Amino acid sequence: MPRPIKKGHHPDYFFLALIFIITVFGLVMLTSASSELGKIKFNDSYYYLKHQIYNGFIIGIIGFIIASKINYQRYKKLALILLIASLGILALVFTNLGVTSGGATRWLDLGPIRFQPAELLKISFILYLGSWLGNQRINRARSFSEGFLPLLIIYGATAALIFFQRSTSMAVIILGAGTIVYFLSGAKLKYLFYLFIIGAVVLSALIYLTPYRLQRVVSFLNSGNDPLRSDYHLNEAKTAIGSGGIFGVGYGESRTKAAFLPAPIDDSIFAVTAEELGFIGGGALVALFGTLVIKMLLMARKIRDQFGQLLLIGFASVIGIQSLIHVGAISGVLPLTGVPLPFISYGGTALAVFLIMSGISLNVSKYTQN
């Protein structure tokens, strides 16, 4: 059994630099992507940027600093409480505090605060799984009764709350990251096979039984048949990406972000980036995310205890899966899902959560073996 971790060393400064670069890049690109939209809707070109800073960046930086100072081992005792609290807050969207937008009820309105509670699960779900699977006294990863079955219950409760909010992609991101954590904690391959089969059946049934999900899949499989309706978003996104060429049309010079491209500040921000900065800029952003994920996995290999390893693996998986879905969907490789790009897209709750997640990861990096 590993000795208790009492004192760490210096944090990983390369990881810190990556977070800084990506976050600043996101604010810079949001400034461009939102300028015309802010001018049209609010007569303020910096409206969305200011909201992102006030409602996401400042909160996230404060959370980042605090999380980077707290020994990550302390989360073991709080993990279950945080998960239950997150699920409870998530359930509140079905009350009169919930806000519906675009046909989906995913937000809570608490007077001066409006946020998307499902984002909180990206941290609490991974904290709980890391603590639960990292328990040295019980080998849950390889146990059916004490591992696989309880895991199914946790997955089912989480997925149900998210699916009913019409947020399929969020469930895929959180449960996908959780499955990677489960696998790398030492789970038997047959349990992973069971998870895959159950997940595929449930997801297929949801797609078949809910028309809007089915429409997205059908549109993806029959791309080009309805260019003015179901294919419009994807066509405009691909046009924007193609217009960028190698070097882009220039920062702030996108011709599609306000007039043609739907959701340029969140769901389609990668298309704006590729149009203005070209293949080089878009490729550099993808490379940054790839480097960040790889760096977190390398950090995990050097951690002394399994809990710290699983936290880094889980957080890296959340960032990697969400980035992959966003870029793949807006490029036409995957069905459109409405997934924002981590650290980049407009959304205060998401930015704050990713910064706090990064703060926890930075603290874990203090306890790597030299």
C-alpha positions as CSV (number, residue, x, y, z in Angstrom):
1,M,0.0,0.0,0.0
2,P,1.5,3.4,-1.0
3,R,2.4,5.8,1.8
4,P,0.1,8.8,2.5
5,I,1.0,11.8,0.4
6,K,1.6,14.8,2.6
7,K,3.7,17.2,0.6
8,G,4.1,17.9,-3.0
9,H,6.8,19.4,-5.2
10,H,6.5,22.1,-7.8
11,P,3.6,21.9,-10.3
12,D,4.0,21.0,-13.9
13,Y,4.8,24.3,-15.5
14,F,4.4,23.0,-19.1
15,F,0.8,21.9,-18.3
16,L,0.2,25.3,-16.7
17,A,1.5,27.0,-19.9
18,L,-0.8,24.9,-22.1
19,I,-3.9,25.9,-20.1
20,F,-2.9,29.5,-20.2
21,I,-2.3,29.4,-24.0
22,I,-5.6,27.6,-24.8
23,T,-7.6,29.9,-22.5
24,V,-6.2,33.1,-23.9
25,F,-6.6,31.7,-27.4
26,G,-10.3,31.0,-26.6
27,L,-10.9,34.6,-25.4
28,V,-9.2,36.0,-28.5
29,M,-11.2,33.8,-30.9
30,L,-14.5,34.5,-29.0
31,T,-13.8,38.3,-29.4
32,S,-13.7,37.8,-33.1
33,A,-16.5,35.2,-33.4
34,S,-18.9,37.3,-31.3
35,S,-18.1,40.9,-32.4
36,E,-20.7,41.2,-35.1
37,L,-23.3,39.2,-33.3
38,G,-22.9,41.4,-30.2
39,K,-23.1,44.5,-32.3
40,I,-26.3,43.4,-34.0
41,K,-28.1,42.1,-30.9
42,F,-26.9,44.4,-28.1
43,N,-25.1,47.2,-29.9
44,D,-21.9,46.1,-28.2
45,S,-19.2,44.3,-30.0
46,Y,-17.7,43.0,-26.8
47,Y,-20.9,41.9,-25.1
48,Y,-20.3,38.2,-25.2
49,L,-16.6,38.6,-24.4
50,K,-17.5,40.6,-21.2
51,H,-20.0,38.0,-20.2
52,Q,-17.5,35.2,-20.7
53,I,-15.0,37.0,-18.6
54,Y,-17.4,38.0,-15.8
55,N,-19.4,34.8,-15.7
56,G,-16.8,32.2,-16.6
57,F,-13.2,33.4,-16.7
58,I,-13.0,35.2,-13.3
59,I,-14.9,32.5,-11.5
60,G,-12.8,29.9,-13.2
61,I,-9.5,31.6,-12.3
62,I,-10.5,31.9,-8.7
63,G,-11.6,28.2,-8.7
64,F,-8.4,27.3,-10.5
65,I,-6.2,29.0,-7.9
66,I,-8.1,27.4,-5.0
67,A,-8.1,23.9,-6.5
68,S,-4.4,24.1,-7.3
69,K,-3.7,24.7,-3.6
70,I,-5.9,21.9,-2.1
71,N,-4.2,18.5,-1.8
72,Y,-6.2,16.4,-4.2
73,Q,-6.4,13.5,-1.7
74,R,-8.9,15.5,0.3
75,Y,-11.5,14.9,-2.5
76,K,-11.6,11.2,-1.6
77,K,-13.9,11.9,1.4
78,L,-15.9,14.5,-0.4
79,A,-16.4,12.6,-3.7
80,L,-19.7,10.9,-2.9
81,I,-21.2,14.1,-1.4
82,L,-20.1,16.1,-4.5
83,L,-21.6,13.6,-6.9
84,I,-24.9,13.4,-5.0
85,A,-25.0,17.2,-4.8
86,S,-24.3,17.5,-8.6
87,L,-27.1,15.0,-9.4
88,G,-29.5,16.8,-7.1
89,I,-28.7,20.2,-8.7
90,L,-29.1,18.6,-12.1
91,A,-32.5,17.3,-11.2
92,L,-33.6,20.9,-10.3
93,V,-33.8,21.7,-14.0
94,F,-37.1,19.8,-14.0
95,T,-38.6,22.2,-11.5
96,N,-39.8,25.7,-12.1
97,L,-36.2,26.8,-11.7
98,G,-35.3,25.1,-15.0
99,V,-34.9,27.2,-18.2
100,T,-35.8,25.9,-21.6
101,S,-33.9,27.1,-24.7
102,G,-33.9,25.7,-28.2
103,G,-36.3,22.9,-27.1
104,A,-33.9,21.7,-24.4
105,T,-34.2,22.2,-20.6
106,R,-30.6,22.3,-19.5
107,W,-30.2,25.5,-17.4
108,L,-31.0,26.7,-13.9
109,D,-32.1,30.2,-13.2
110,L,-31.3,31.3,-9.7
111,G,-31.9,35.0,-10.0
112,P,-28.6,36.6,-10.8
113,I,-27.1,33.3,-11.7
114,R,-27.9,31.1,-14.7
115,F,-25.8,28.0,-15.3
116,Q,-25.8,24.5,-16.9
117,P,-25.6,22.0,-13.9
118,A,-24.6,19.1,-16.1
119,E,-21.2,20.7,-16.5
120,L,-20.6,20.2,-12.8
121,L,-20.7,16.4,-13.4
122,K,-17.6,16.6,-15.5
123,I,-15.7,17.1,-12.3
124,S,-17.8,15.3,-9.6
125,F,-18.4,12.2,-11.7
126,I,-14.6,11.7,-12.3
127,L,-13.8,12.5,-8.7
128,Y,-16.2,9.9,-7.5
129,L,-15.1,7.2,-10.0
130,G,-11.5,7.9,-9.2
131,S,-12.1,7.6,-5.4
132,W,-14.4,4.6,-5.8
133,L,-12.2,2.6,-8.2
134,G,-9.0,3.7,-6.5
135,N,-10.0,2.1,-3.2
136,Q,-7.0,-0.2,-2.4
137,R,-9.1,-2.4,0.0
138,I,-11.7,-3.5,-2.6
139,N,-10.8,-4.4,-6.2
140,R,-14.0,-3.0,-7.7
141,A,-12.6,-2.9,-11.2
142,R,-12.6,-6.7,-11.4
143,S,-15.6,-7.5,-9.2
144,F,-19.0,-8.0,-10.7
145,S,-21.2,-7.6,-7.6
146,E,-19.1,-4.8,-6.0
147,G,-17.9,-3.1,-9.1
148,F,-19.8,-3.7,-12.4
149,L,-23.4,-3.7,-11.0
150,P,-23.0,-0.6,-8.8
151,L,-21.3,1.1,-11.8
152,L,-24.3,0.3,-13.9
153,I,-26.6,2.0,-11.3
154,I,-24.4,5.1,-11.2
155,Y,-24.3,5.2,-15.0
156,G,-28.1,4.7,-15.2
157,A,-28.9,7.5,-12.8
158,T,-26.5,9.9,-14.4
159,A,-27.6,9.1,-18.0
160,A,-31.3,9.3,-17.2
161,L,-31.0,12.8,-15.8
162,I,-28.9,14.0,-18.7
163,F,-30.9,12.3,-21.5
164,F,-34.2,13.8,-20.2
165,Q,-32.6,17.2,-20.6
166,R,-32.1,16.4,-24.3
167,S,-28.3,16.4,-23.9
168,T,-27.2,13.2,-25.5
169,S,-23.7,14.4,-26.3
170,M,-23.1,15.4,-22.6
171,A,-24.0,11.9,-21.5
172,V,-21.6,10.5,-24.1
173,I,-18.7,12.8,-22.9
174,I,-19.2,12.1,-19.2
175,L,-20.0,8.3,-19.4
176,G,-17.3,7.9,-22.1
177,A,-14.7,9.4,-19.9
178,G,-15.9,7.3,-17.0
179,T,-15.6,4.2,-19.1
180,I,-12.0,5.0,-19.9
181,V,-11.3,5.5,-16.2
182,Y,-13.0,2.1,-15.5
183,F,-11.0,0.4,-18.2
184,L,-7.6,1.8,-17.1
185,S,-8.3,1.0,-13.4
186,G,-8.0,-2.7,-14.4
187,A,-11.6,-3.7,-15.4
188,K,-12.1,-7.0,-17.1
189,L,-12.6,-6.9,-20.8
190,K,-15.9,-8.8,-20.6
191,Y,-17.3,-6.0,-18.3
192,L,-16.3,-3.4,-20.8
193,F,-18.0,-5.5,-23.5
194,Y,-21.2,-5.6,-21.4
195,L,-21.0,-1.8,-21.0
196,F,-20.5,-1.3,-24.7
197,I,-23.5,-3.5,-25.6
198,I,-25.8,-2.0,-23.0
199,G,-24.7,1.6,-24.0
200,A,-25.2,0.8,-27.7
201,V,-28.7,-0.6,-27.1
202,V,-29.8,2.3,-24.9
203,L,-28.5,4.9,-27.3
204,S,-30.0,3.2,-30.3
205,A,-33.4,3.0,-28.6
206,L,-33.2,6.7,-27.6
207,I,-32.3,7.7,-31.2
208,Y,-35.1,5.6,-32.6
209,L,-37.8,6.8,-30.1
210,T,-36.9,10.6,-30.2
211,P,-37.5,12.2,-33.5
212,Y,-35.0,15.1,-33.2
213,R,-32.2,12.6,-32.4
214,L,-33.2,10.4,-35.3
215,Q,-33.4,13.4,-37.6
216,R,-29.8,14.3,-36.8
217,V,-28.6,10.8,-37.6
218,V,-30.6,10.6,-40.8
219,S,-29.3,14.0,-41.9
220,F,-25.8,12.9,-41.3
221,L,-26.2,9.6,-43.3
222,N,-28.0,11.5,-46.1
223,S,-25.8,14.6,-46.1
224,G,-26.6,16.9,-49.0
225,N,-30.2,15.9,-49.6
226,D,-31.6,18.9,-47.7
227,P,-29.1,21.8,-48.1
228,L,-31.5,24.6,-47.0
229,R,-32.9,22.9,-43.8
230,S,-31.4,19.9,-42.0
231,D,-28.0,20.2,-43.8
232,Y,-27.8,24.0,-43.6
233,H,-25.7,24.2,-40.4
234,L,-23.1,21.7,-41.6
235,N,-22.9,23.1,-45.1
236,E,-22.2,26.6,-43.8
237,A,-19.6,25.2,-41.3
238,K,-17.8,23.3,-44.1
239,T,-18.0,26.4,-46.3
240,A,-16.4,28.5,-43.6
241,I,-13.6,25.9,-43.0
242,G,-13.0,25.6,-46.7
243,S,-12.9,29.3,-47.2
244,G,-10.0,29.6,-44.8
245,G,-7.6,27.7,-47.0
246,I,-4.1,27.3,-45.7
247,F,-3.5,30.7,-44.0
248,G,-7.1,31.9,-43.4
249,V,-8.9,35.1,-44.5
250,G,-7.5,37.0,-41.5
251,Y,-8.4,37.5,-37.9
252,G,-11.8,39.2,-37.6
253,E,-12.5,38.9,-41.3
254,S,-14.9,35.9,-41.3
255,R,-17.7,36.5,-43.8
256,T,-19.9,33.7,-42.4
257,K,-19.9,34.2,-38.7
258,A,-22.8,36.6,-38.4
259,A,-24.7,36.4,-41.8
260,F,-24.7,32.6,-42.5
261,L,-23.1,30.4,-39.8
262,P,-25.5,29.2,-37.0
263,A,-24.1,29.4,-33.4
264,P,-20.7,31.0,-34.4
265,I,-19.8,31.6,-30.7
266,D,-20.3,28.1,-29.4
267,D,-21.3,25.1,-31.5
268,S,-19.5,26.5,-34.6
269,I,-16.5,28.4,-33.2
270,F,-14.0,25.9,-34.7
271,A,-15.4,26.8,-38.1
272,V,-14.8,30.5,-37.5
273,T,-11.3,29.7,-36.3
274,A,-10.5,27.7,-39.4
275,E,-11.9,30.3,-41.7
276,E,-10.0,33.2,-40.1
277,L,-6.7,31.4,-39.3
278,G,-6.8,28.8,-41.9
279,F,-5.6,25.2,-41.8
280,I,-2.5,26.3,-39.9
281,G,-4.5,28.0,-37.2
282,G,-7.2,25.3,-36.9
283,G,-4.5,22.6,-37.0
284,A,-2.5,24.4,-34.3
285,L,-5.6,24.5,-32.1
286,V,-6.2,20.8,-32.6
287,A,-2.5,20.2,-31.8
288,L,-2.8,22.1,-28.6
289,F,-5.6,20.0,-27.4
290,G,-3.8,16.8,-28.4
291,T,-0.7,18.0,-26.6
292,L,-2.7,18.8,-23.5
293,V,-4.4,15.4,-23.4
294,I,-1.1,13.6,-24.0
295,K,0.6,15.7,-21.3
296,M,-2.1,14.8,-18.7
297,L,-1.8,11.1,-19.5
298,L,2.0,11.3,-19.2
299,M,1.5,13.1,-15.8
300,A,-0.8,10.2,-14.8
301,R,1.9,7.7,-15.4
302,K,4.2,9.4,-12.9
303,I,1.6,9.7,-10.1
304,R,2.3,7.5,-7.0
305,D,-1.3,6.5,-6.2
306,Q,-4.2,5.2,-8.3
307,F,-6.6,7.9,-7.3
308,G,-4.4,10.7,-8.7
309,Q,-3.8,8.6,-11.9
310,L,-7.5,8.1,-12.4
311,L,-8.3,11.8,-11.9
312,L,-5.8,12.9,-14.6
313,I,-7.0,10.1,-16.9
314,G,-10.7,11.1,-16.4
315,F,-10.1,14.8,-16.9
316,A,-7.9,14.2,-20.0
317,S,-10.7,12.0,-21.4
318,V,-13.4,14.6,-20.8
319,I,-11.3,17.2,-22.6
320,G,-10.3,14.9,-25.4
321,I,-13.7,13.4,-26.1
322,Q,-15.4,16.8,-26.1
323,S,-12.8,18.4,-28.3
324,L,-13.0,15.4,-30.7
325,I,-16.8,15.5,-30.9
326,H,-16.9,19.3,-31.5
327,V,-14.2,19.3,-34.3
328,G,-15.6,16.1,-35.8
329,A,-19.2,17.3,-35.9
330,I,-18.4,20.7,-37.3
331,S,-16.2,19.2,-40.0
332,G,-18.8,16.7,-41.1
333,V,-17.1,13.6,-39.7
334,L,-19.6,13.1,-37.0
335,P,-23.3,14.0,-36.7
336,L,-24.0,17.6,-35.4
337,T,-24.4,17.5,-31.7
338,G,-24.2,21.1,-30.4
339,V,-21.1,20.4,-28.3
340,P,-19.0,23.4,-27.4
341,L,-15.2,23.4,-27.7
342,P,-13.5,23.3,-24.3
343,F,-11.9,26.6,-23.2
344,I,-12.9,28.2,-26.5
345,S,-16.6,28.3,-27.0
346,Y,-18.9,30.8,-25.3
347,G,-20.3,29.5,-22.0
348,G,-19.4,30.7,-18.6
349,T,-20.2,27.5,-16.7
350,A,-18.2,25.4,-19.1
351,L,-15.1,27.6,-19.0
352,A,-15.2,27.8,-15.2
353,V,-15.6,24.0,-14.9
354,F,-12.6,23.4,-17.2
355,L,-10.4,25.9,-15.3
356,I,-11.3,24.3,-12.0
357,M,-10.7,20.9,-13.5
358,S,-7.3,22.2,-14.6
359,G,-6.5,23.5,-11.1
360,I,-7.2,20.1,-9.6
361,S,-5.0,18.5,-12.3
362,L,-2.2,21.0,-11.5
363,N,-2.3,20.1,-7.9
364,V,-2.1,16.4,-8.8
365,S,1.0,17.2,-10.9
366,K,2.8,18.3,-7.7
367,Y,2.9,14.7,-6.5
368,T,4.5,13.1,-9.6
369,Q,7.6,11.1,-9.1
370,N,10.8,12.8,-10.4
